Amino acid sequence: MLVLAVLAFTAILGLGLLTIGETLAGNEGKILAALRGHSLLTEPVLTTRPVTVRVTSRRVSQPVSAMPRLRAAA
């Protein structure tokens, strides 16, 4: 029973270390930049200028000109 517990613990520990290693390897540049204080979140990504938007309203539908009439029953 102790052997199974040690095996399970070793498997979980190995999987955790593998996950952390893959994360560090994939984002190494971002992590080092953040540790140096040059994170992408601290620098402006896009500069914008004010834009004026003009909105004109118009009628969506025309008024109906039909006159209701009674029809003769057949």
Backbone as JSON, one array per atom type, in Angstrom:
{
  "sequence": "MLVLAVLAFTAILGLGLLTIGETLAGNEGKILAALRGHSLLTEPVLTTRPVTVRVTSRRVSQPVSAMPRLRAAA",
  "N": [[0.82, -1.2, 0.0], [1.95, 1.21, 0.73], [3.77, 1.53, -1.28], [2.15, 2.08, -3.5], [1.11, 4.56, -2.73], [3.44, 6.12, -2.68], [4.12, 5.94, -5.37], [1.91, 7.21, -6.59], [2.16, 9.79, -5.46], [4.64, 10.53, -6.55], [4.04, 10.52, -9.27], [2.11, 12.58, -9.45], [3.62, 14.75, -8.52], [5.61, 14.81, -10.5], [4.04, 15.4, -12.77], [3.11, 17.92, -12.06], [5.54, 19.37, -11.96], [6.29, 19.13, -14.63], [4.24, 20.55, -15.9], [4.64, 23.15, -14.86], [7.2, 23.6, -15.87], [6.73, 23.57, -18.68], [5.08, 25.8, -18.88], [6.81, 27.85, -18.04], [8.76, 27.64, -20.05], [7.34, 28.28, -22.36], [6.58, 30.92, -21.95], [8.82, 32.43, -21.41], [10.12, 34.8, -22.24], [8.21, 36.8, -21.68], [7.96, 36.54, -18.91], [10.55, 37.16, -17.99], [10.73, 39.81, -18.91], [8.73, 40.99, -17.37], [9.8, 40.64, -14.82], [11.99, 42.33, -15.02], [10.69, 44.71, -15.07], [9.55, 45.64, -17.37], [6.98, 45.06, -18.38], [4.42, 44.03, -20.68], [1.94, 44.97, -20.02], [2.33, 47.33, -18.71], [3.06, 49.21, -20.52], [1.78, 51.45, -23.0], [-0.24, 50.07, -25.5], [-1.63, 50.84, -27.79], [-2.08, 53.92, -29.3], [-4.54, 56.38, -29.35], [-6.66, 58.77, -30.97], [-8.96, 61.52, -30.5], [-12.21, 61.09, -31.83], [-14.82, 62.31, -33.83], [-18.18, 61.55, -34.01], [-20.9, 61.53, -36.12], [-24.34, 61.41, -35.95], [-27.26, 60.71, -37.66], [-30.71, 60.74, -37.58], [-33.32, 58.87, -39.06], [-36.46, 58.09, -40.61], [-37.66, 54.85, -40.17], [-39.69, 53.27, -41.25], [-42.26, 53.77, -43.69], [-45.35, 55.61, -43.46], [-48.44, 53.83, -43.48], [-50.7, 53.83, -46.15], [-53.09, 52.6, -46.59], [-56.63, 52.09, -46.7], [-58.92, 50.86, -44.48], [-61.58, 48.65, -45.37], [-64.83, 47.18, -45.41], [-65.37, 43.9, -46.47], [-67.4, 42.1, -48.73], [-69.09, 39.24, -47.68], [-68.66, 36.02, -48.95]],
  "CA": [[0.0, 0.0, 0.0], [2.85, 2.35, 0.8], [4.4, 1.66, -2.6], [1.18, 2.76, -4.37], [1.04, 5.95, -2.3], [4.66, 6.78, -3.14], [4.02, 6.02, -6.82], [0.92, 8.25, -6.9], [2.76, 11.06, -5.1], [5.7, 10.82, -7.52], [3.39, 10.83, -10.54], [1.5, 13.91, -9.34], [4.71, 15.71, -8.43], [6.22, 14.91, -11.82], [3.11, 16.1, -13.66], [3.13, 19.33, -11.67], [6.81, 19.97, -12.41], [6.24, 19.2, -16.1], [3.34, 21.65, -16.25], [5.33, 24.4, -14.55], [8.3, 23.75, -16.83], [6.18, 23.95, -19.99], [4.6, 27.18, -18.78], [7.98, 28.74, -18.02], [9.44, 27.6, -21.35], [6.51, 28.96, -23.36], [6.42, 32.36, -21.67], [10.07, 32.86, -20.78], [10.37, 36.21, -22.55], [7.25, 37.64, -20.95], [8.28, 36.48, -17.48], [11.78, 37.94, -17.76], [10.41, 41.23, -19.09], [7.97, 41.44, -16.2], [10.72, 40.72, -13.67], [12.82, 43.52, -15.21], [9.84, 45.9, -14.98], [9.13, 46.05, -18.71], [5.84, 44.22, -18.73], [3.59, 44.55, -21.76], [0.77, 45.61, -19.47], [2.64, 48.66, -18.19], [3.31, 50.12, -21.64], [0.59, 51.6, -23.86], [-0.17, 49.24, -26.7], [-2.19, 51.55, -28.92], [-2.42, 55.31, -29.03], [-5.73, 56.77, -30.11], [-6.97, 60.21, -30.99], [-10.4, 61.71, -30.39], [-12.95, 60.96, -33.08], [-16.17, 62.85, -33.77], [-19.14, 60.7, -34.7], [-22.14, 62.25, -36.43], [-25.45, 60.48, -36.06], [-28.47, 61.31, -38.2], [-31.84, 59.83, -37.44], [-34.25, 58.88, -40.19], [-37.61, 57.21, -40.39], [-37.37, 53.48, -40.57], [-40.76, 52.77, -42.11], [-43.18, 54.78, -44.22], [-46.71, 55.42, -42.94], [-49.3, 53.02, -44.35], [-51.77, 54.65, -46.72], [-54.24, 51.75, -46.91], [-57.88, 52.44, -46.03], [-59.65, 49.62, -44.17], [-62.94, 48.58, -45.87], [-65.5, 45.92, -45.17], [-65.52, 43.1, -47.68], [-68.65, 41.33, -48.76], [-68.88, 37.82, -47.43], [-69.02, 35.21, -50.14]],
  "C": [[0.86, 1.26, 0.0], [3.51, 2.6, -0.55], [3.45, 2.38, -3.55], [1.06, 4.23, -4.01], [2.25, 6.73, -2.78], [4.62, 6.95, -4.66], [3.05, 7.12, -7.25], [1.49, 9.64, -6.6], [3.82, 11.48, -6.12], [5.11, 11.2, -8.87], [2.79, 12.24, -10.52], [2.57, 14.99, -9.26], [5.39, 15.91, -9.79], [5.34, 15.65, -12.81], [3.07, 17.59, -13.33], [4.4, 20.03, -12.13], [6.85, 20.1, -13.93], [5.37, 20.37, -16.56], [4.0, 23.01, -15.99], [6.47, 24.64, -15.53], [7.82, 24.16, -18.2], [5.68, 25.39, -19.98], [5.76, 28.16, -18.8], [8.68, 28.77, -19.38], [8.65, 28.35, -22.42], [6.43, 30.46, -23.18], [7.68, 32.94, -21.05], [10.34, 34.35, -21.02], [9.47, 37.16, -21.78], [7.58, 37.68, -19.46], [9.52, 37.29, -17.17], [11.54, 39.42, -17.93], [9.64, 41.78, -17.9], [8.86, 41.55, -14.97], [11.65, 41.92, -13.79], [12.01, 44.81, -15.12], [9.4, 46.42, -16.32], [7.99, 45.19, -19.2], [5.05, 44.87, -19.86], [2.37, 45.29, -21.25], [1.06, 47.02, -18.97], [2.87, 49.67, -19.3], [2.05, 50.24, -22.49], [0.77, 50.81, -25.16], [-0.6, 50.03, -27.92], [-2.5, 52.98, -28.51], [-3.58, 55.69, -29.92], [-5.88, 58.28, -30.07], [-8.47, 60.36, -30.94], [-11.07, 61.69, -31.77], [-14.34, 61.53, -32.87], [-17.08, 61.96, -34.61], [-20.41, 61.49, -34.89], [-23.24, 61.24, -36.66], [-26.65, 61.24, -36.6], [-29.59, 60.28, -38.07], [-32.75, 59.98, -38.66], [-35.38, 57.92, -39.89], [-37.28, 55.82, -40.93], [-38.44, 52.96, -41.52], [-41.65, 53.93, -42.54], [-44.57, 54.55, -43.63], [-47.56, 54.65, -43.97], [-50.45, 53.88, -44.84], [-52.99, 53.8, -47.09], [-55.45, 52.17, -46.08], [-58.62, 51.13, -45.72], [-61.09, 49.7, -44.68], [-63.53, 47.21, -45.51], [-65.63, 45.18, -46.49], [-66.83, 42.31, -47.6], [-68.34, 39.86, -48.54], [-69.36, 37.02, -48.63], [-70.13, 34.26, -49.83]]
}
